[in-house]
Amino acid sequence: MDFYISTDKGKLNKQKIHEEVSSTYWGKGRTWEETQMTIEKSICFGMFDKNDEQIAYARMMTDGLVFAYIMDVIVFDPYKGKGLGKKLVQHILDRPDVKKVNTVALKTMDAHSFYEALGFKNVGDSKMWMSIERVKYD
């Protein structure tokens, strides 16, 4: 499938993002205004097909040095199960500003094996936190 990823917030289908994220366990109850704020305050990644239709979304916050936090990774129907989520997250991980950070983290209740395949590991005894740690602390 032909696709491209853009950080241009003007291309995002904000209504679709809100519908999709607010229907998940982690975004349940998120209001339209809150969705707007998350987009405004984050680095956003829209995945689009060759006709410029948005097919996936993720967002991230980072200081570019110590920490990056990936959130709201979602592939829209009917594009789920085609490996697009993995490509989207890998795209984020391959960014120069993310490659430099000590810790890349995210939370999930149900996609541990998906993220483990991308290099994430469980954080301590947490059932949700996962991270890629690039610095060893003694």
N, C-alpha and C positions, 0 to 999 in steps of 0.2 A: 504494500500500500504506500502510495506517495503521500508524504506529509512534511510539514515543516514546523519548527518551534519558534515562537516570537515572544519577546518581553514587552512588546508594544501594548500597553493597557488599552489603547483606543480600539484595538482589534477584538478585545474580549467580549464574549457574549455574557454580560454580567447577569442577566436574568436566568440564563441556563445554569451558570455557575451557582447562583443562589438556590435554584430549585434542586440541583444535584447535591450540593453540600448540606443544605438544610434537611435533606432526607436521610443523611447518614447518622450513625450513632454518635459521631464526634461533633457534628454540626447541628444536631436536632435542636430546634428552638431558636436558631440564629435568625435574627431579624434582617430585613432588607438593608436597613441602615448599618447593621453590624457587618454584613457581607461587604457593603461599600467601603467601610472603614478598613477591613482586612485587605482589600485590594489596594486601597490608597496607601497603606502603610507598609506594604510588602513588595518584594521583587516577584512579579507574577510571570508564569510561563503558560502560554496558550499553545496547544498543539492543534494544527489546522490541516484539513485535507487540501487537495489541489484546487478545490472550488472555494477555498477560504472559509469553509464551515469549521467551527471549533469542534474538536472531537475529544479533547482532554484538557486538564488544568492542574496546576500545582502552584504553590507559592513558597517563598523562603524569606527568612530574615537572617542577616549575617552582619558581623562587624568586619568581615574580610580577613581576620587574623586569628581570633581565638575560637569563635563559635558560629555555627550555621545551623538553623533549625528549619527543616522541611515540613510543610503542612499541606493539608487539603489536596492530597494527590487523588485525582479521580479521573477515570476514563468514562466517557458518556456512552450510553447504549446507542447503537448496536455495535460499538467498537471494542467492547470489553472482550478479554480473552484472546487478543491478537498480538500481545507482546508490546503494546504501545505504552503502557504504564512503565514498564522496565526501560524503554527507550527514553521516556520523559525524565525519569529519575536519573538515569545514567547521564543524560544531557546536563542536568543540574550538577551532578558530581564532577563532571569534566570541565566545568567553568573554572578559569584561573582563580577567581576570588574564593571559590569553594575548595579547590585543591590545596590552597595555602593554609586553611584553618586547622587548628588542632583537633577540634571535635565537630563532627556533623551528627546531628541528632534528629530524632523523630519519635512520635508515639503511635502505636498501633495495638489494637486488641486482636486482630484476626489475619494479619498479613506478614507474620514473622518469617515464614519461609521465603516469601517474595523478597523481602528486604535482606535476608541472610545471603541470598544469591548475589546481591549487589555489594556485599562486604560489611553489612551491619551486624552487630552482635548485641545480645541482650545486655542491659545495664544492671548489674547486681541482681537483686531479687525482684526487680520490677517486672510486672506482667505486661507493661506497655512500652517503657522507654527502650529504645535501641540507639546505638551510635556506632560511628566509625571513629576510632581514637588513633590519632597519628603521633601523639606524644606519650611517652612512658614517664610516669612520675615515680620517683623512688621514695 
